[in-house]
Every structure is written in C-alpha cells, then in structure tokens.
Amino acid sequence: QLQLVESGGGLVHAGGSLRLSCAASGSTLDSYAIGWFRQAPGKEREGISCIDTDGDTLYIDSVKGRFTISRDNAKNTVYLHMDNLKPEDTAVYYCNLEDYWGQGTQVTVSS
C-alpha cells in the first residue's frame, strides 16, 4: 500500500523560504507524476505544481518563479522548494499521486 508523508512545513516570516518533502513508501515514485496541492482556511484545495516522470514541471501563476518542484527517485521523494513566501501562501500543503494523499504539512507565513 502506497503511503505519502509530507514534512518540512513551519512558521516563517514573509520573504522566507521552506522546503517541503514528500516521501513515499510501499511503491516507487519514478513511474508517476506527482502533484503538490494546498488548502487554505475556508478555501478549496488547489493544485499548485506537478512534475512528470521526465522531470517536466507545471506551476500555477501565483507561485511561478517562487516555488520549485523537484524529484529524487533514488530517495523516492519529491520536494517543493518555496522562496519569497507570502502570507497568502499560508495553507496545509499536500502531495498527491493518483488517488493517494499524504496527511499534509502546515505552512504559516507571517507578515
């Protein structure tokens, strides 16, 4: 059974950086596209970035140029490096592979 575990969230000031990790167990990630989503209080969950098996990436406009998604297949882990964080980035961040979701990691950005 595939399991995804996110980590790396925390509290940062605006302009700061964090790197989120999504570690997989029970299956290898190298054959799958992986996505990062986030859900802010009172809002719907939104997809923010994804990476396919060839390493091609997509970002929503609000994070483009600030967030970088990457994968390390040897470590069975996908990362989301977030720079220049803004208060509106505050949310629970989740990684996703097909029907599988992690438990989420909280990111809070103070102004």
C-alpha positions in Angstrom: 0.0 0.0 0.0 1.5 3.3 -1.1 1.9 5.9 1.6 2.9 9.5 1.2 4.3 11.5 4.1 4.9 15.3 3.9 7.3 17.2 6.1 9.1 20.5 6.2 6.3 22.9 7.0 6.6 25.5 9.7 6.2 29.2 10.6 8.3 31.7 8.6 8.2 35.5 8.1 7.2 36.9 4.7 10.1 36.7 2.3 11.4 33.5 3.9 11.9 30.0 2.4 10.9 26.5 3.2 11.5 23.1 1.5 8.7 20.6 1.7 9.4 16.9 1.2 7.0 14.2 0.2 8.4 10.7 0.9 6.8 7.6 -0.5 6.8 4.1 0.9 5.1 1.0 -0.5 5.9 1.9 -4.1 8.4 3.7 -6.1 7.6 7.1 -7.4 9.7 7.0 -10.6 6.8 5.8 -12.8 4.3 8.5 -11.7 3.6 12.2 -12.0 3.4 13.9 -8.6 1.5 16.9 -7.6 1.6 19.4 -4.7 -1.7 20.9 -3.5 -2.6 23.3 -0.8 -5.7 24.2 1.2 -6.0 27.5 3.0 -8.6 28.0 5.8 -12.1 28.4 4.3 -10.9 27.7 0.8 -10.9 24.7 -1.5 -7.9 22.6 -2.1 -5.9 23.8 -5.1 -3.2 22.2 -7.2 -0.1 24.4 -7.3 2.6 22.4 -9.0 3.3 19.0 -10.6 6.2 17.1 -12.0 6.0 14.3 -14.5 8.3 11.2 -15.0 10.5 13.2 -17.4 11.0 16.0 -14.9 8.8 18.4 -16.7 7.1 20.8 -14.4 4.0 23.0 -14.2 3.1 25.8 -11.8 0.1 28.0 -11.1 0.7 31.6 -11.8 0.7 32.7 -8.2 3.7 30.5 -7.3 5.6 30.7 -10.6 9.1 32.0 -10.1 9.0 31.4 -6.3 8.3 27.7 -6.0 10.4 24.9 -7.5 9.3 21.3 -7.6 11.8 18.5 -8.0 12.1 14.8 -7.5 14.8 12.4 -6.3 13.8 9.0 -7.5 16.8 7.4 -5.7 15.3 8.7 -2.4 11.7 8.1 -3.5 11.0 11.7 -2.6 9.5 14.8 -4.2 10.3 18.3 -3.0 8.7 21.7 -3.1 11.2 24.5 -2.5 9.4 27.7 -1.7 11.1 31.1 -1.8 9.9 34.6 -1.1 6.9 33.3 0.8 3.9 35.5 1.2 1.1 35.5 3.9 -1.3 34.2 1.2 0.8 31.1 0.9 -0.4 30.1 4.4 -2.1 26.7 4.0 -1.8 23.0 4.6 0.3 21.5 1.8 -0.3 18.0 0.4 1.4 15.8 -2.1 -0.7 13.6 -4.4 -0.1 10.6 -6.6 -3.3 9.4 -8.4 -5.8 8.6 -5.6 -3.2 8.8 -2.8 -2.7 11.8 -0.5 -0.4 12.5 2.4 -1.6 13.9 5.7 -0.4 17.4 4.9 2.1 19.8 6.4 1.2 23.2 7.7 2.9 26.3 6.3 2.3 29.6 8.0 3.7 32.8 6.7 3.6 35.8 9.0 3.6 39.4 7.7 
